[in-house]
Amino acid sequence: DALANLGLNRGIPGGLTLACLDGSTYTSMVVEIDYEAGYEPESTSTDLLIERLESVCDKPQGIELKLTETDFENEDIWSPDNVRDAGWDAKSHDPRDDSTLYWQVIFPAGVYEDSSVLGVAVDASTIAIFKDSIDDAENFFRRPSAEKIENSVLVHEFGHLLGLVNTVYTSPADHEDSSHPGHSNNEDSVMYWAIESSSIANFFDNDLPTEFDLDDKQDLQGLADGSIPCTDQLWKP
């Protein structure tokens, strides 16, 4: 079908950054959440996500959630292609549908092929959060809680869809971790590299960052006003 054909060109994380930051072409946004039975996201996570997106994305008609229970027919190991294919099979709309921007997160059973990964962004509009791995991270260390980990990981992965850090631009600030490209070197930023890793409790005791830091926000502002140029890797409408 048309949506499946569109999915052949799925873009890269950050490819729809300007579509989110610009309120003139896409005046509203929908976050599609598709979850396996028993894997529905915490309400604290989705509430926090909307709050963070509203703080950086210009959407005069608002940002809303659409939650759908979905059978992904995979409860084992997930590769990037598995995530992309499952995401696009479950999508209800073209991510750039008229004046509405659609981004999507899937919550499947099972784990990523790199079992240390708690969440992953795989294209311009699709991420996955692995609750089984998040639960294991909590159970091994006992703190921080699985709910707090999920809160941070969800915002972190949407930060990748926003192009953070240096995915589709070059920041004037030196805040990218050279050992972990695409991530912040600031432990107080939700884009810190360890947020999406099962080693998260080696770096944080209980309170986890859930905010984009000043450098992150200034990067997004610069992208929005054009003072920071984007690369040619944007997913054009």
C-alpha positions in Angstrom: 0.0 0.0 0.0 1.0 3.7 -0.2 2.2 3.8 3.4 4.4 0.7 2.9 5.9 2.2 -0.3 6.6 5.4 1.5 8.3 3.4 4.2 11.0 2.3 1.7 12.5 5.7 2.3 12.3 6.1 6.1 14.9 8.8 6.7 17.4 9.0 9.6 16.9 10.0 13.2 16.8 13.8 13.0 15.4 13.8 9.5 12.2 15.4 10.7 13.8 17.8 13.2 12.7 21.0 11.4 9.2 19.6 10.9 8.9 19.4 14.7 10.5 22.8 15.4 8.6 24.7 12.7 5.0 25.5 13.5 4.0 26.9 10.0 4.1 23.8 7.9 3.1 21.2 10.5 0.8 22.9 13.0 0.0 19.8 15.1 1.7 16.6 16.1 0.6 13.1 17.1 2.8 10.7 19.0 1.6 7.2 18.1 2.4 4.6 20.8 2.0 1.0 19.8 2.5 -1.5 22.6 2.4 -5.2 23.1 -0.2 -6.5 25.5 1.2 -6.0 29.0 3.8 -3.5 27.8 1.8 -0.2 27.9 4.0 2.7 28.8 3.9 4.4 32.3 1.6 7.4 32.3 4.4 9.3 34.0 6.5 8.6 30.9 4.0 9.8 28.3 3.0 12.8 30.4 6.7 13.8 30.7 7.3 13.2 27.0 4.5 15.6 25.9 5.7 18.2 28.4 9.2 18.0 27.0 8.1 18.1 23.3 5.8 21.0 24.0 8.8 22.9 25.5 10.8 22.7 22.3 8.5 22.0 19.3 6.3 24.7 17.8 2.9 23.1 17.4 0.2 25.8 17.7 -2.6 23.2 17.3 -1.1 21.0 20.0 0.6 17.6 20.6 -1.5 14.6 21.4 -1.0 10.9 22.1 -2.6 7.9 20.3 -2.1 4.6 22.2 -2.9 1.3 20.5 -2.4 -2.3 21.7 -0.5 -4.2 18.9 0.6 -7.7 18.4 4.1 -7.4 17.0 4.5 -11.2 16.6 8.0 -11.1 18.1 8.8 -11.6 21.7 12.5 -12.4 21.3 15.3 -10.4 19.7 14.9 -7.2 17.8 17.2 -5.8 15.1 17.1 -2.3 13.7 15.3 -3.6 10.7 12.8 -5.5 12.9 12.0 -2.3 14.7 11.6 -0.3 11.5 9.4 -2.9 9.8 7.2 -3.4 12.9 6.9 0.3 13.3 5.9 1.0 9.7 3.5 -1.9 9.7 1.7 -0.4 12.7 1.8 3.2 11.6 -1.6 4.8 11.0 -0.4 7.7 8.9 2.3 9.1 6.7 4.6 10.8 9.3 4.2 14.0 7.3 0.4 13.8 6.8 -0.8 17.2 5.6 -0.3 19.7 8.5 0.1 17.0 11.1 3.5 15.5 12.0 3.4 11.9 13.3 6.1 10.4 15.4 5.9 6.8 16.8 7.3 4.7 19.6 6.8 1.0 19.9 6.9 -0.9 23.2 7.5 -4.5 22.2 8.1 -7.7 24.2 11.7 -8.9 24.0 15.1 -7.2 23.8 17.3 -5.4 21.3 20.0 -7.4 19.6 22.5 -5.5 21.8 21.0 -6.5 25.1 22.6 -3.4 26.8 20.3 -1.1 24.8 17.2 0.1 26.6 15.8 2.2 23.7 16.7 3.0 20.1 15.8 5.4 17.3 15.9 3.7 13.9 14.6 6.3 11.4 13.1 9.8 11.1 9.9 8.9 12.9 10.3 5.6 14.8 11.8 4.5 18.1 11.5 1.5 20.3 11.6 1.2 24.1 12.5 -2.2 25.6 10.6 -2.6 28.9 12.0 -6.1 29.5 15.6 -4.6 29.5 14.5 -1.7 31.6 13.0 -4.0 34.1 16.2 -6.1 34.2 18.2 -2.9 34.8 16.1 -2.1 37.8 16.1 -5.7 39.1 19.8 -5.9 39.0 20.6 -2.7 40.7 17.3 -2.1 42.6 17.6 1.6 41.9 16.7 3.8 40.1 13.2 2.3 39.6 12.1 0.9 36.2 9.5 3.7 36.0 12.2 6.4 36.4 14.4 4.7 33.9 11.6 4.5 31.4 10.8 8.2 31.9 14.3 9.2 31.0 14.8 6.7 28.1 11.6 7.8 26.4 12.6 11.5 26.4 16.2 10.5 25.4 15.0 8.6 22.3 12.8 11.4 21.2 15.8 13.7 21.6 17.4 11.6 18.9 14.4 12.2 16.6 15.0 15.9 17.3 18.5 15.4 15.9 20.4 15.7 19.2 23.4 15.7 19.5 25.0 16.7 16.2 23.0 14.2 14.1 21.9 16.6 11.4 23.8 19.7 12.4 27.1 20.8 14.1 26.6 22.5 17.4 28.6 25.6 18.2 28.9 24.2 21.7 31.4 21.4 22.6 28.9 19.1 24.2 29.0 15.9 22.2 30.6 12.9 23.9 33.5 12.0 21.5 33.3 8.3 22.7 29.5 8.2 22.2 28.6 10.2 19.0 25.1 11.6 19.0 25.1 11.9 22.8 25.8 14.7 25.4 28.9 14.7 27.6 26.9 16.3 30.4 25.5 14.0 33.0 22.7 16.5 33.7 21.3 16.2 30.2 18.8 13.6 29.3 20.9 13.1 26.2 23.8 11.7 28.2 24.9 8.5 26.6 24.3 6.2 29.6 20.6 7.0 29.7 19.8 4.4 27.1 22.2 1.8 28.4 21.7 -1.0 30.9 24.7 0.4 32.8 22.6 3.4 33.7 22.7 2.6 37.5 26.5 2.7 37.4 26.2 6.4 36.7 23.0 7.4 38.6 21.8 6.5 42.0 18.1 7.4 42.0 17.4 10.8 40.3 17.8 10.6 36.6 18.0 13.5 34.1 14.8 14.1 32.2 15.5 17.5 30.8 17.3 18.7 27.7 20.2 20.9 29.0 21.0 24.4 28.0 23.3 23.4 25.1 20.6 21.0 23.8 18.0 23.7 24.0 20.2 26.3 22.4 21.0 23.9 19.5 17.3 23.3 18.9 16.6 27.1 19.0 19.4 27.7 16.6 18.0 25.0 14.2 14.5 26.6 14.5 15.7 30.2 13.8 18.2 29.1 11.1 21.3 30.3 12.9 22.5 26.7 13.0 22.3 25.1 9.5 21.1 21.6 9.0 22.8 19.0 6.9 21.3 17.6 3.7 20.1 14.5 5.6 16.7 16.0 6.4 13.6 13.9 5.3 12.0 16.4 2.9 8.2 16.6 2.5 
